[in-house]
C-alpha cells in the first residue's frame, strides 16, 4: 500500500470518527450496577428494618447502612463527623378512646363510627380537645382571587368547623393546582380565618380506586412534626383544635338539609363551580392524643468540588430513606417495607454517588448526597435540612430528587416532574439525550406530585429543583408502562406488598442512576448556577433571585 493511500485512509477514519455522534453514556454503565442497586434495595426493604419508619430502630439501621456506603466510597461526612444530621421531632398518635364525631341537627344526634366512618388526626398542641360548633362548607379551601377562585367568599369561618374537599380546581394550571391542593396551605388559610376544626372529605372517585377501609385501618400510625428549640411543634396550627376525615359516601348525611346536597356538591367540584355556604346544625368533635419527643437523622455525604472558586457551592441529590414502618396487617403481613417507595430511590442515589465518586475527574462544584428522613410524615427531614443545612444555605444551588421510581419493566424514558420551572430543563434534556433516554411529561398531574415529595421543601426555600420519576415507555412496544404504574399505585402503594419481590427492572434503575449523576455533574460544571424562569408560578412565591 502506498503512503499516499495510507494517509488518505487515516484521514478518512479521523473524519468519520469526528463526524459520528459520541456514544451514549449509557454504554459506560458498569455491568455490576444493577446488581449493586438490587443488593441495596433488598437490604433496605428487608423485614429486619421493620419498614424504616422515622424515629425507629429500623430507620436508624438503614441510616447507618447508607452512611457506611457513603464512607466506603471515600466521600466526606456532610454533617458532623458521622454524616448524620439530627432531626428533632414530635411524635403523636390519636387515641381511639378519645375520638368522637357527632352531628346535631333538628334535635337529632347522629353519631359516626370511628374508623368505619371517620378518623381523627393527632393534635400536637393539646392532649385532649372537644369542640361543638356550627358547620361551614368552604369548597376546596382555595383563596386565589387573581385566578378567579375564592372558596371563602360569602361566609364567615370564625368559630366554626370548616368542611373541606380534597385537591384543587381542575381548571387551574398544574402548578397552581399543586400549590393550592397542599394540605398545609389549606390548614394555614383556615387557621388564619379563625376556624376551630375541620372535616375533610375526599373525592368519591378516588375512594373507588382506593377504598376508605384501606387507609382507615392505619388510623393509629404516628404523625410527626418538627420540634423547635422550645420543644413545640412546627406548623401545627393550634387554632384547628380537632381535625377529622369523613368517608366520602357519608357526605350525604353531612350536607342533608343544606342549600346543596352531597351529589350536587361533588358535581360542582367536577365542574369547577364550588361556592361556600353554611350547613345546618352543629358538630361535636373530640380527640385525645398521646405525644412524645422523637429524633431521626438525615444522612449527608459530600463530594468536594474541584474548582477553587466554585467548590463552596453545592448541588444536592436527595432521596427519602423512611417509609411507614409497621401497620395494619394485609393478608397477614404488617411490615410496610417500602421497596419501591423509597428503598429503590435511595439505592439509585447510592449508585449515582458511586459513579461520581469514582469518576476520573471531580465536578467543579461540590455535591451533597442526602438520604432524608420523615418524608412520609410531611417532608420533615427535607424541611429541616433546608432550614438548617450543614453548609451555608446560600451555597445550595439546586436539588435533584428521586422518589418512588416505578420501574417494573425495561423503560426508555423518565418523568422529570417540575423541570419546566427553571433553567434545569435544558440540563436535564441534554443529559437524557446523552444517555438515550426520552423525557415524558407527568402523566398524572392531577396527583400534584410536585408538592408531595422532598423537592418541594427546596422549592419553598427558593432553590430550583426537579423530581425524577420512572417512565412509562417500554423498550418492548407491547409493554404498557402506564398500566404498570397504575397497577402499582392501586395494589401496592403504601401497602405491605411493596416489598423486594416486586419485579423491579434493575438495569433501568441503573440508567436512572446514571442520569442522576450526569445531571448533577452538569449542574456542578456549569458556569452559572440554575435560575428560575421569569414569571414562573413558584418563583413568584419563593425565589430570592427573580
Buried (B, 14 or more C-beta within 10 A) or exposed (E): EEEEEEEEEEEEEEEEEEEEEEEBBBEEBBEEBBEBBBEBBBBBBBBEBBBBBBBBEBBBBBBBBBBEBBBEBEBBBBBEEBBBBBBBBBBBBBBEEBBBBBBBBEEEEBEBEBBEBBBBBBBBBBEEBBBBBBBBBBBBBBBBEEBEBBBBEEBEBEEBBBBBBBBBBEEBEBBBBBBBBBBBBBBBBBBEBEBBBBBBBBBBEBBEEBEBEBBBBBBBBBBBBBBEEEEBBBEBBEBBBBBBBBBBEBBEBBBBEBEBBBEEBBEBBEEBEBBBBBBBBBBBBBBBBEBEEBBBBBBBBBBEBBBEEBBBBBBBBBBBBBBBBBBBEBEEBBBBBBBBBBBBBBBBBBBBBBBBBEEEEBBBBBBBBBBBBBBBBBBBBBBBBBEEBBBEEEBBBBBBBBBBBBBBBBBBBBBBBBBBBBBBBEBBEEBBEBBEBEBBEBBBBBBBBBBBBBBBBBBBBBBBBBBBBBBBBBEEEEBBBEEBBBBBBEEBBBBBBBBBEBEBBBBBBBBBBBBBBBBBBBBBBBEEBBBBBEEBBBBEEBBEEB
